[in-house]
Amino acid sequence: MTGAAGPPERAVETEIAKAEFFRTLSPGQMARVQPQLRRQPIRRGAPLFFEGAPAEALWLLQRGEVRLYKSSPDGSITTLETLGPGRVFGALSALEEKGYPMSAEGSTEGMTWRLPRAVFMALLKEDPRLGLEVVSIISARLREAHEQLRSFAHDPAPARLARALLRATREGEAHVTRRALAESSGTTVETAIRVLRRLECEGIVRSSVRLVHVVDETALRRLAGES
């Protein structure tokens, strides 16, 4: 899948300079990187890449949301994470030069940028600081994954679903389907619907198709065990 060529506009450059990994670049490094970035629009439900595809780039999400998920042999799907603006993904796969270990698709309309693997690797070889930044990003993702596994094993479904909602929420809104919520909280769609109805009755959320409004974030965090 090819993206549009050409460097980002000045306003977009500022956003990119504040994003994970890119904020660590020196002005000179950023000046070299910008012409190499390739724009890739995202559409809701449209794939960016599939599990097993060659990892040819480091991805940066500028606008919108992206869902990372894994498929099992029996056809079931597990949502690993929903990413918001300023997050990068595909770093470990690009480092290892292996296929992506998960699939990615748009949760909303938005925009991503792809940095070719060769450029990414050249930066890491010339500047050890950047390697440490990548390790920090990957370590944080691993901690989140371990916490999610612990939650799946020990926490009740309402607490897991509350955490999944909080992870997906941007400015009071979560652009997610009931199925995606169920997948990311390790429960069934029926259970996710039942818990959402309970939260609506309690005035904690309001929901519609593909969108959940968080009305009472404090109560939602309390249910998730974060307060």
Buried (B, 14 or more C-beta within 10 A) or exposed (E): EEBEEEBBEEEBBEBBEEBBBBEBBEEEBBEBBBEBBBBBBBEBEEEBBEBEBEBBBBBBBBBBBBBBBBBEEEEEBBBBBBBBBBBBBBBBBBBEEEEBBBBBBBBBBBBBBBBBBEBBBBBBEEBEEBEEBBEEBEEEBEEEEEEBEEBEEEBEBBBBBBBBBBBBBEEEEBBBBBBBBBBBBBBBBEBBBBBBEBBBEEEBBEBEEBEBEBBBBEBBBBBBEEE
